[in-house]
Amino acid sequence: MKVLINGQIINYELQQEKTLKDLVLALDHWLADQGFVLLGLSIDGKVVDPELDPWQGLSLSDIKTLDIEADSQRDLRQANLNVLFEYAQNVNAAFNKLINGELNIQLLQGLLLTWPEIKKTMASLAFALPELAQTSENEISNLIDKDLENGLDEKGHIRTETIPSMAKHFHNLELIVRERLGELDDPRREAGATAILLEGFIPDLGMVSTRLMTGKEKEAYDTILRFSELLSKLLRLFWLMIEVQEPGSPPPFDRHELKEWTAASNKTLNEISAALSDQDAVLLGDLLEYELPQHIQGLIRLIPRASLEV
């Protein structure tokens, strides 16, 4: 059996795959490691859907040529970000014109009704990213869903009292997408800059427990929120570094070490969350002052040295 990607023959050695389903799953993982996404496939010149029977159980011995259609994760993410950014800009421009009395409300309603379709491009931004790195996208998407559920009546007409909330959340969406586009331009440089900010944040983490015990709750929670944002961004940038690497080039970092770091740090992050819920300031102080900084330093050590020379 010949295996092609976008019409080019590749040297792919079968492992224990017996059926088309086995092979598609294996190729999907292999492509992800190379920074690509599987979009479709054809068998002996015929386009097929591997999700449907009888294709899943097809024996590989019955296939002469398997041609995979794939696209780079970076290109797909870039295209979806551009769609989302243009949509957010159009909605925000419509809100501004409406507030200034320069726009018919029906035009804005039409834009808002297309959100469910636009949201699909937003969901695709999260592929290959760890859950923690998707926090901002998930939160703003849920807020917009809630806005539209409460802000549009059964005929799709806007309830005017909900306009300020919707305008605020679509403005935040535009800011998030703008930041994501910047990250995609040069994730190594962004990772280095973010690591420096995160490392400089360590002394503030050590003060969180004291601030909670001395009535400075807002300062304490603002510190935790900012730390979470920086950590989420850095984790996202690790995955983006994989997406933008040139085919055949050495990996930008040790992925096995990142996997080990994730397992170890998740335990500490869960303990921090529990300490906050239990209002255990003593345990929280120990975790933030001693354990978490060690994890941060371990993550920073995985970043290519050149990225830290910014």
Secondary structure by P-SEA (a helix, b strand, c coil): cbbbcccccccccccccccaaaaaaaaaaaaaaaccccccccccccccccccccccccccccccbbbbbbbbaaaaaaaaaaaaaaaaaaaaaaaaaaaaccccaaaaaaaaaaaaaaaaaaaacccccccccaaaaaaaaaaaaaaaaccccccccccccaaaaaaaaaaaaaaaaaaaaaaaacaaaaaaaaaaaaaaaaaaaaaaaaaaaacaaaaaaaaaaaaaaaaaaaaaaaaaaaaaccccccccccaaaaaaaaaaaaaaaaaaaaaaaacaaaaaaaaaaccaaaaaaaaaaacccccccc
